[in-house]
Amino acid sequence: MNTIAISRRRFAQLLGAGAAATVARPALSFATPKTFEIAAASKVVRLSANENPYGPSPKALQAITDSFGLACRYPDEHNNVLIEKLARLNDVNREQILLGDGSGEILKLCAETFTGPIASNKNGRGILIVADPTFEAIVNNASVNGAEVVKVPLTSGFAHDLPKMLAAAKDGLIYICNPNNPTASITPKNELREFIANTPHQTMILVDEAYFHYADGPDYESVIPLVKDYPNMIVARTFSKIYGMAGLRCGYCVAQKETIDRMRPHQMWDSVNCMALAAASASLDDPEQVPNGQRLNSEAKAFVTSELDKMGYKSIPSQANFIMFDCKRPVVPLIQALKRRNVQVGRLFPALPNYMRLTIGKRAEMEIFLSAFRQVMA
């Protein structure tokens, strides 16, 4: 497309200096976030979507404001600023980074590139293998693509059953969400390393690390460092969780260049907008965003799990910004009863019909949830 060229250095200068904000127009800024009027008016406590209740970094909000003057430009020339930062952060080459409209677009691209009807089996496309339960988006993507989906139940410890997933492997894609959504559980690092090493190279492996920043157990590690050794590996990350950018939509994946080249033709041009690019880039420059988010999440999670435990409801050990706990009865009526009390919790996951997924909100939100939960369980 025909755009007026802006160098990467100039784009970075505009973001850093806030030059675009000097364009004459009525004052408008997101740098001082306010309570959303809609949420305040309805008084709904939203603990249903694993969002970060503390929002983006102040640096990200300022970067959005400062980039208003770039809204007339297509973002294709400006992706490089973020790509270069992510490449340095993850110690990979820039050709190994593919940005997406949230990590959801990365999952969709993987389904479109690597899954499809076995009869056609073009370019290594085949079945999708997933855990049950897990995040359903890629299952929907693959099904629309005509692929067979093989669901392998989690182990009794709520980890991916990697031996059974490996036994089902064919041409196609294995999806591993680690930490797993909806269970907030992890698959141990040694088991995952062994699985990756033993998976046939014609079978692609997508590891979704959306909740990576919240995982603090000794048995967990990112598998991004393994990408250099395995051409069939893809690792997805997002700015929606610890960086608080769920509404802005920015994610990425790390893979070998040849894999990125296979995925790229399936992607829409300029799928990440300039505001999201600016916010994501600024978020990486804020040394407080990640540790503050981790601390606040840990404190609120410890509080609510302790209270639930006192009530006799056990949670699956959580390595994420949400928990899943056994309600000891079908969860759907409880979800509906809480909704009538203006408390929204996670949807039903059919493989665990008595379990509730609960996002960790602010302390005050968790207190409101507990009060409503006690009422509906009485």
C-alpha positions as CSV (number, residue, x, y, z in Angstrom):
1,M,0.0,0.0,0.0
2,N,1.1,3.6,-0.6
3,T,2.2,5.3,2.6
4,I,4.3,8.3,3.3
5,A,7.6,6.7,4.6
6,I,8.5,7.2,8.2
7,S,11.8,5.6,9.3
8,R,11.9,3.3,12.3
9,R,14.1,5.8,14.2
10,R,11.7,8.6,13.5
11,F,8.7,6.5,14.6
12,A,10.5,5.7,17.9
13,Q,11.3,9.4,18.4
14,L,7.6,10.3,17.9
15,L,6.5,7.7,20.5
16,G,9.2,8.6,22.9
17,A,9.0,12.4,22.7
18,G,5.2,12.6,22.4
19,A,5.6,14.8,19.3
20,A,2.3,13.7,17.9
21,A,0.4,14.9,21.0
22,T,1.4,18.5,20.0
23,V,-1.0,18.5,17.1
24,A,-3.6,21.2,17.7
25,R,-6.8,19.6,18.8
26,P,-9.0,19.5,22.0
27,A,-7.1,18.0,24.9
28,L,-7.6,14.2,25.2
29,S,-5.5,11.9,27.2
30,F,-5.6,8.3,28.5
31,A,-2.6,8.9,30.7
32,T,-4.8,9.2,33.9
33,P,-7.2,6.3,33.7
34,K,-10.6,6.8,35.2
35,T,-13.2,4.2,36.3
36,F,-15.1,3.1,33.2
37,E,-18.5,4.8,33.4
38,I,-20.4,1.8,32.1
39,A,-18.9,-0.6,34.6
40,A,-19.5,1.9,37.4
41,A,-23.1,2.4,36.4
42,S,-23.9,-1.2,36.3
43,K,-21.8,-2.2,39.3
44,V,-21.0,-5.5,37.6
45,V,-18.0,-7.4,39.0
46,R,-16.4,-9.0,36.0
47,L,-14.4,-12.0,36.9
48,S,-15.1,-14.0,33.8
49,A,-12.4,-13.3,31.1
50,N,-9.0,-13.5,32.9
51,E,-8.4,-9.8,32.3
52,N,-5.9,-7.7,34.3
53,P,-8.1,-5.4,36.5
54,Y,-5.2,-3.0,37.1
55,G,-5.0,-2.0,33.4
56,P,-2.1,-1.0,31.2
57,S,1.1,0.6,32.3
58,P,0.9,4.4,32.7
59,K,3.7,4.5,30.1
60,A,1.5,2.6,27.7
61,L,-1.4,5.0,28.2
62,Q,0.8,7.9,27.6
63,A,2.2,6.3,24.4
64,I,-1.3,5.9,23.1
65,T,-2.0,9.5,23.6
66,D,1.3,10.5,22.0
67,S,0.6,8.3,19.0
68,F,-2.7,10.0,18.0
69,G,-0.9,11.9,15.3
70,L,0.2,8.6,13.7
71,A,-3.3,7.4,13.3
72,C,-3.3,8.4,9.7
73,R,-0.4,6.1,8.9
74,Y,-0.7,2.4,8.2
75,P,1.2,0.5,10.8
76,D,3.2,-1.8,8.5
77,E,6.3,0.4,8.7
78,H,6.1,0.7,12.5
79,N,5.8,-3.0,13.5
80,N,9.6,-3.1,13.4
81,V,10.0,-1.0,16.5
82,L,8.1,-3.6,18.6
83,I,9.6,-6.6,16.8
84,E,13.1,-5.5,17.5
85,K,12.3,-5.1,21.2
86,L,10.7,-8.5,21.4
87,A,13.6,-10.1,19.6
88,R,16.1,-8.6,22.1
89,L,13.8,-9.6,25.0
90,N,13.6,-13.2,23.9
91,D,17.1,-13.5,22.5
92,V,16.1,-14.4,19.0
93,N,16.4,-12.9,15.5
94,R,13.8,-10.4,14.4
95,E,12.8,-12.8,11.6
96,Q,11.6,-15.2,14.3
97,I,8.9,-12.8,15.6
98,L,5.4,-12.6,14.1
99,L,3.1,-10.0,15.6
100,G,-0.7,-10.7,15.8
101,D,-4.0,-9.0,16.7
102,G,-3.7,-10.6,20.2
103,S,-2.3,-14.1,20.6
104,G,-5.8,-15.1,19.3
105,E,-4.7,-14.2,15.8
106,I,-1.5,-16.3,16.2
107,L,-3.7,-19.3,17.2
108,K,-5.9,-18.8,14.2
109,L,-2.9,-18.5,11.9
110,C,-1.5,-21.8,13.2
111,A,-4.9,-23.5,12.7
112,E,-5.1,-22.2,9.1
113,T,-1.5,-23.1,8.3
114,F,-1.1,-26.5,9.9
115,T,-4.5,-28.1,10.2
116,G,-7.1,-29.2,7.6
117,P,-8.9,-32.2,6.1
118,I,-6.5,-35.2,6.1
119,A,-7.7,-36.2,2.7
120,S,-6.3,-33.0,1.2
121,N,-3.2,-33.0,3.4
122,K,-1.6,-30.1,1.7
123,N,1.8,-28.8,2.9
124,G,1.8,-30.9,6.1
125,R,-1.7,-29.9,7.2
126,G,-3.6,-32.4,9.4
127,I,-5.3,-33.0,12.7
128,L,-5.3,-30.8,15.8
129,I,-4.5,-32.4,19.1
130,V,-5.5,-30.6,22.3
131,A,-6.0,-31.2,26.0
132,D,-9.5,-31.4,27.5
133,P,-10.3,-29.0,28.9
134,T,-8.2,-26.2,27.4
135,F,-8.7,-22.8,25.7
136,E,-11.3,-23.5,22.9
137,A,-10.4,-20.8,20.4
138,I,-8.0,-22.9,18.3
139,V,-10.4,-25.8,18.4
140,N,-13.0,-23.6,16.8
141,N,-10.5,-22.3,14.3
142,A,-9.4,-25.9,13.2
143,S,-13.0,-27.1,13.0
144,V,-13.9,-24.3,10.7
145,N,-10.9,-25.3,8.7
146,G,-12.2,-28.8,8.2
147,A,-9.7,-30.5,10.5
148,E,-10.2,-33.4,12.8
149,V,-9.8,-32.5,16.4
150,V,-8.5,-35.0,18.9
151,K,-9.1,-34.2,22.6
152,V,-7.0,-35.8,25.2
153,P,-8.1,-35.5,28.9
154,L,-5.8,-33.9,31.3
155,T,-4.1,-36.1,33.8
156,S,-5.4,-36.5,37.4
157,G,-3.0,-33.8,38.4
158,F,-4.4,-31.5,35.7
159,A,-1.3,-31.5,33.5
160,H,-1.3,-32.3,29.7
161,D,-1.2,-36.0,29.2
162,L,1.8,-35.8,26.9
163,P,2.3,-39.5,26.2
164,K,-1.2,-39.9,24.9
165,M,-1.0,-36.7,22.9
166,L,2.3,-37.9,21.4
167,A,0.7,-41.3,20.5
168,A,-2.0,-39.4,18.6
169,A,0.5,-37.3,16.7
170,K,0.2,-37.2,12.9
171,D,0.8,-34.4,10.4
172,G,-0.8,-31.4,11.8
173,L,-0.6,-29.5,15.1
174,I,-0.4,-30.2,18.8
175,Y,-1.6,-27.3,21.0
176,I,-0.3,-27.0,24.6
177,C,-1.6,-24.2,26.8
178,N,0.9,-23.8,29.6
179,P,-0.2,-22.6,32.1
180,N,-3.5,-24.1,31.0
181,N,-6.7,-22.2,30.6
182,P,-9.2,-23.0,32.3
183,T,-7.4,-25.0,35.0
184,A,-4.5,-22.6,35.8
185,S,-2.3,-25.7,36.1
186,I,1.1,-26.3,34.5
187,T,2.7,-29.2,32.7
188,P,6.1,-29.8,34.3
189,K,9.1,-28.5,32.4
190,N,11.0,-31.8,32.2
191,E,8.0,-33.6,30.8
192,L,7.5,-30.9,28.3
193,R,11.1,-30.9,27.2
194,E,11.1,-34.6,26.7
195,F,7.8,-34.4,24.7
196,I,9.2,-31.8,22.4
197,A,12.3,-33.8,21.8
198,N,10.3,-36.9,20.9
199,T,7.6,-35.3,18.7
200,P,8.1,-36.1,15.0
201,H,9.3,-33.0,13.1
202,Q,6.4,-33.1,10.7
203,T,4.1,-32.5,13.6
204,M,4.0,-28.8,14.7
205,I,3.9,-27.9,18.3
206,L,2.2,-24.7,19.5
207,V,2.8,-23.8,23.1
208,D,0.6,-21.0,24.3
209,E,2.3,-19.0,27.1
210,A,-0.4,-16.3,27.6
211,Y,-0.1,-16.7,31.4
212,F,3.7,-17.1,31.5
213,H,4.3,-14.1,33.7
214,Y,2.1,-15.4,36.4
215,A,3.7,-18.8,36.7
216,D,6.2,-18.9,39.6
217,G,6.5,-22.6,40.4
218,P,9.9,-24.3,40.2
219,D,8.4,-26.9,37.8
220,Y,7.6,-24.3,35.2
221,E,9.7,-22.6,32.5
222,S,9.2,-21.0,29.1
223,V,10.1,-23.1,26.1
224,I,11.1,-20.1,23.9
225,P,14.8,-21.0,24.4
226,L,14.1,-24.4,22.7
227,V,12.8,-22.8,19.5
228,K,16.3,-22.6,18.1
229,D,16.7,-26.4,18.2
230,Y,13.2,-27.4,17.0
231,P,11.9,-26.2,13.6
232,N,8.4,-27.6,14.5
233,M,8.0,-25.3,17.5
234,I,5.9,-22.2,17.9
235,V,5.5,-20.2,21.2
236,A,2.6,-17.7,21.5
237,R,2.6,-14.7,23.9
238,T,0.2,-11.9,24.5
239,F,0.0,-8.4,25.9
240,S,-3.6,-9.0,27.1
241,K,-2.7,-10.4,30.6
242,I,0.1,-9.0,32.7
243,Y,0.4,-6.0,30.4
244,G,-3.4,-5.2,30.8
245,M,-4.0,-4.7,27.1
246,A,-6.9,-7.1,26.4
247,G,-8.9,-4.4,24.7
248,L,-6.1,-3.2,22.5
249,R,-5.2,-6.6,21.0
250,C,-1.5,-7.3,20.6
251,G,0.3,-10.6,20.7
252,Y,3.1,-12.4,19.0
253,C,4.8,-15.7,18.4
254,V,8.4,-16.9,18.3
255,A,9.4,-19.6,15.8
256,Q,12.1,-20.4,13.3
257,K,12.0,-18.2,10.2
258,E,10.8,-21.0,7.9
259,T,7.8,-21.5,10.1
260,I,7.0,-17.8,10.3
261,D,7.3,-17.7,6.5
262,R,4.6,-20.5,6.2
263,M,2.3,-18.6,8.5
264,R,2.6,-15.1,7.1
265,P,0.6,-15.6,3.9
266,H,-2.5,-16.5,6.0
267,Q,-2.3,-13.2,7.9
268,M,-4.3,-10.1,7.1
269,W,-2.1,-7.1,6.3
270,D,-1.6,-4.6,9.1
271,S,-3.5,-6.6,11.7
272,V,-2.1,-4.7,14.7
273,N,-3.0,-1.1,14.9
274,C,-0.6,1.7,15.7
275,M,-2.1,2.4,19.2
276,A,-1.6,-1.2,20.2
277,L,2.0,-1.1,18.8
278,A,2.8,2.0,20.8
279,A,1.3,0.7,24.0
280,A,3.0,-2.6,23.7
281,S,6.4,-1.0,23.0
282,A,6.0,1.3,26.0
283,S,4.9,-1.5,28.3
284,L,8.2,-3.3,27.7
285,D,10.0,-0.1,28.9
286,D,8.1,0.0,32.2
287,P,10.2,-2.0,34.8
288,E,7.3,-1.9,37.3
289,Q,4.4,-3.3,35.2
290,V,5.2,-7.0,35.5
291,P,6.4,-7.2,39.1
292,N,3.5,-5.0,40.3
293,G,1.0,-7.1,38.4
294,Q,2.5,-10.3,39.8
295,R,2.4,-9.1,43.4
296,L,-1.1,-7.8,43.3
297,N,-2.4,-10.9,41.6
298,S,-0.6,-13.2,44.1
299,E,-2.0,-11.3,47.1
300,A,-5.6,-11.3,45.9
301,K,-5.3,-15.0,44.8
302,A,-4.0,-16.0,48.2
303,F,-6.9,-14.2,49.9
304,V,-9.7,-15.8,47.8
305,T,-8.3,-19.3,47.8
306,S,-7.8,-19.2,51.5
307,E,-11.4,-18.1,52.0
308,L,-12.7,-20.8,49.7
309,D,-10.6,-23.4,51.5
310,K,-12.2,-22.4,54.8
311,M,-15.6,-22.9,53.2
312,G,-14.5,-26.4,52.1
313,Y,-13.9,-25.7,48.4
314,K,-10.5,-26.8,47.0
315,S,-8.8,-25.0,44.2
316,I,-6.5,-26.5,41.6
317,P,-3.0,-25.1,42.3
318,S,-3.0,-21.9,40.2
319,Q,-0.1,-20.6,38.2
320,A,-2.2,-17.9,36.5
321,N,-4.4,-14.8,37.1
322,F,-7.4,-17.0,37.7
323,I,-8.3,-20.1,39.7
324,M,-10.5,-23.1,39.1
325,F,-12.2,-24.8,42.1
326,D,-14.6,-27.6,42.7
327,C,-18.0,-26.4,43.7
328,K,-19.2,-30.0,44.5
329,R,-22.3,-29.5,42.4
330,P,-23.1,-28.5,38.8
331,V,-21.6,-25.1,38.1
332,V,-24.1,-23.7,35.5
333,P,-26.9,-22.8,38.1
334,L,-24.2,-21.2,40.2
335,I,-22.9,-19.1,37.3
336,Q,-26.5,-18.0,36.6
337,A,-27.2,-17.2,40.2
338,L,-24.0,-15.1,40.6
339,K,-24.9,-13.2,37.4
340,R,-28.2,-12.2,38.9
341,R,-26.1,-10.7,41.7
342,N,-24.0,-8.8,39.2
343,V,-21.0,-11.0,39.6
344,Q,-19.7,-12.6,36.3
345,V,-17.6,-15.7,36.5
346,G,-16.2,-18.1,33.9
347,R,-18.2,-20.1,31.5
348,L,-18.9,-23.9,31.8
349,F,-16.1,-26.2,30.7
350,P,-17.9,-29.5,30.0
351,A,-15.0,-31.7,30.9
352,L,-15.2,-30.3,34.5
353,P,-18.9,-29.7,35.0
354,N,-18.6,-29.0,38.8
355,Y,-15.7,-26.6,38.6
356,M,-15.9,-22.8,38.4
357,R,-13.2,-20.7,36.7
358,L,-12.7,-17.4,38.5
359,T,-10.6,-14.5,37.4
360,I,-8.5,-12.9,40.1
361,G,-9.7,-9.3,40.4
362,K,-8.9,-6.6,42.9
363,R,-9.2,-7.4,46.6
364,A,-12.5,-5.5,46.9
365,E,-13.9,-7.5,43.9
366,M,-12.9,-10.8,45.4
367,E,-14.7,-9.8,48.6
368,I,-17.9,-9.0,46.6
369,F,-17.6,-12.4,44.9
370,L,-17.2,-14.3,48.2
371,S,-20.2,-12.5,49.6
372,A,-22.3,-13.4,46.6
373,F,-20.9,-17.0,46.5
374,R,-21.8,-17.6,50.1
375,Q,-25.4,-16.5,49.3
376,V,-25.9,-18.8,46.3
377,M,-24.3,-21.7,48.2
378,A,-26.4,-21.3,51.3
